[in-house]
Amino acid sequence: MNMISQPLTRVYLLRHARSGWAQPGERDFDRPLDDEGYAEAEIVAEKALDRGYRPARVISSTALRCRQTAEAIRRALDQDLELLFIDELYNAPLDVYLEMIASSTEAESMMFIGHNPTIEEVFEKLAGADTTAAAIPTGYPTAGLAVLERPAASHERHWTLTDFLTA
């Protein structure tokens, strides 16, 4: 079978669900979701399922709150959904995400689960400042999920906001 590589046509940008503040002696990296965060993660995952959103690949920061959010996504969407955890997404600059999006040729859709402010910066870079300001006027919420699409035949960097889900 001849496999033709194609650029991504859909990107999901999910900010991890709400977590508590670091306890004394606890690293930021190890902060878990709080009770509200677990509920947020489940709600946004169910909304994604209800709308038929199923990323071909999920790439998440290795921080505990992102891993827990990713597990909620897998439980709701597909128990066999492969989760790829990447250390570099914790405190990653905008360019790391953009390079991963630009170089992806193995899947038509990809979900990133990460942190602010970078998730919001990626959203603004892909969708534009006006779209970002209209969709999230008070900033990217925890468990906020942006669904961005680009026509398959388009080699432009232009992405269109299709949906924005919140818990």
C-alpha positions in Angstrom: 0.0 0.0 0.0 1.4 3.4 -1.0 1.1 5.8 2.0 1.0 9.4 1.0 1.9 11.8 3.8 -0.5 14.7 4.4 -0.3 17.7 6.7 -2.6 18.0 9.6 -6.1 19.2 8.8 -7.4 19.4 12.4 -5.7 20.5 15.6 -7.2 20.3 19.1 -5.7 22.5 21.8 -6.7 21.5 25.3 -5.5 23.3 28.4 -5.2 20.9 31.3 -8.1 20.9 33.8 -8.0 22.8 37.0 -5.4 21.9 39.6 -4.7 23.0 43.1 -1.8 25.1 44.1 1.5 23.4 44.9 1.7 22.3 48.5 4.8 23.1 50.5 7.7 21.0 49.1 5.7 20.0 46.1 7.0 20.8 42.6 4.7 22.6 40.1 5.2 19.7 37.8 3.6 17.3 40.3 0.4 19.3 41.0 -2.7 17.0 40.5 -6.1 18.0 39.4 -8.4 19.1 42.2 -11.9 17.8 42.5 -13.3 20.5 40.2 -10.5 19.7 37.7 -11.5 16.0 37.6 -15.1 17.1 36.9 -13.9 19.7 34.2 -11.8 17.0 32.4 -14.7 14.6 32.3 -17.2 17.2 31.1 -15.0 18.5 28.3 -14.2 15.0 27.3 -17.9 14.0 27.1 -18.7 17.2 25.1 -15.9 16.3 22.6 -17.4 12.8 22.3 -20.9 14.1 21.8 -19.7 16.3 18.9 -17.7 13.5 17.3 -14.3 14.8 18.0 -11.7 12.0 17.9 -8.1 13.0 17.4 -5.9 10.4 15.7 -3.1 11.2 18.1 -2.9 12.8 21.6 0.3 14.5 22.7 0.5 15.7 26.2 2.9 17.3 28.6 4.2 14.9 31.2 3.1 17.1 34.1 0.7 15.2 36.4 -2.3 17.5 35.7 -1.9 17.1 32.0 -1.5 13.3 32.2 -4.7 13.2 34.3 -6.6 15.3 31.8 -5.3 13.1 29.0 -6.6 10.0 30.8 -10.1 11.6 31.0 -10.0 12.1 27.2 -9.0 8.5 26.6 -11.7 7.2 28.9 -14.4 9.2 27.1 -13.2 8.9 23.5 -11.5 5.6 23.1 -9.8 3.3 25.6 -7.4 2.3 22.8 -6.4 5.9 22.0 -2.7 6.2 22.2 -1.4 8.9 24.5 2.1 10.3 23.8 3.6 12.1 26.7 6.5 14.5 25.9 8.6 16.1 28.5 9.4 19.1 26.3 5.8 20.3 26.4 6.1 21.2 30.0 7.1 24.9 29.8 7.6 24.6 26.1 7.8 27.8 24.0 5.4 28.4 21.1 7.9 27.2 18.5 7.9 23.6 19.9 4.2 23.3 19.3 4.4 24.9 15.9 7.2 22.6 14.8 5.3 19.6 15.9 2.2 20.8 13.9 4.2 21.6 10.8 6.1 18.3 10.8 3.2 16.0 11.5 2.5 13.9 8.4 1.3 10.7 10.1 -2.1 11.8 11.3 -4.9 14.0 10.0 -5.7 15.3 13.5 -3.8 15.8 16.6 -4.7 16.9 20.2 -2.2 18.8 22.3 -2.7 18.8 26.1 -0.6 21.5 27.7 -0.2 24.6 29.8 -0.9 28.3 29.6 0.4 30.7 28.4 1.7 28.5 25.6 -1.6 26.9 24.6 -3.2 30.3 24.3 -0.1 31.5 22.2 -0.5 28.6 19.8 -4.2 29.3 19.5 -3.5 32.9 18.7 -0.7 32.1 16.2 -2.9 29.6 14.3 -6.3 31.3 14.5 -5.3 35.0 14.7 -5.6 37.6 17.4 -9.1 38.7 16.6 -10.5 35.1 16.7 -8.6 34.5 19.9 -9.9 37.6 21.6 -13.5 36.8 20.5 -13.4 33.2 21.6 -11.6 33.7 25.0 -11.9 37.4 26.0 -10.8 36.6 29.6 -8.0 34.1 28.7 -7.8 30.4 28.0 -9.8 28.6 30.6 -8.8 25.4 32.3 -10.2 22.4 30.3 -10.8 24.8 27.4 -10.7 22.9 24.1 -10.2 24.8 20.8 -10.9 22.9 17.6 -9.1 24.3 14.6 -9.3 23.2 11.0 -7.4 23.8 7.8 -8.6 22.6 4.4 -6.7 19.5 3.4 -5.6 21.0 0.1 -4.4 24.2 1.8 -0.7 24.6 2.4 -1.3 27.9 4.0 -0.8 28.4 7.7 -4.4 29.6 8.0 -6.6 27.8 10.5 -10.2 28.3 11.2 -11.8 28.0 14.7 -14.5 25.4 14.4 -15.5 25.1 18.0 -14.4 26.0 21.5 -15.6 23.7 24.3 -15.5 24.5 28.0 -16.6 22.5 31.1 
